[in-house]
Amino acid sequence: MKRNILLYELPEGMQSIFINGKSYTREAFLKAQERLRNKGEKQKINAS
């Protein structure tokens, strides 16, 4: 089951998080969340 990363928040002390089989650093996680907010939930994201 895919999890929507918009539903998660990274607590202050954590530097990384593992969601949907992928490990995100704080910067990558915030960037991916921002891309999802801008594109909408129904469109796929290219992780480039």
URQUI-V521044 format. One record per pair of residues at least 6 apart in sequence whose C-alpha atoms are under 8 Angstrom apart, sorted by sequence separation. I is the first residue (numbers start at 1). J is the second residue. D is the distance in whole Angstrom. If there is no record, write none. Layout:
# URQUI-V521044
{{I | J | D} {I | J | D}}
This chain:
# URQUI-V521044
{{10 | 16 | 8} {17 | 23 | 6} {18 | 24 | 6} {10 | 17 | 7} {16 | 23 | 7} {17 | 24 | 5} {16 | 24 | 5} {17 | 25 | 7} {16 | 25 | 4} {17 | 26 | 8} {36 | 45 | 7} {15 | 25 | 6} {16 | 26 | 6} {35 | 45 | 8} {15 | 26 | 5} {14 | 26 | 8} {17 | 29 | 8} {5 | 19 | 7} {3 | 19 | 7} {10 | 26 | 7} {3 | 20 | 6} {2 | 20 | 6} {6 | 33 | 6} {5 | 33 | 6} {6 | 36 | 7} {6 | 37 | 8}}
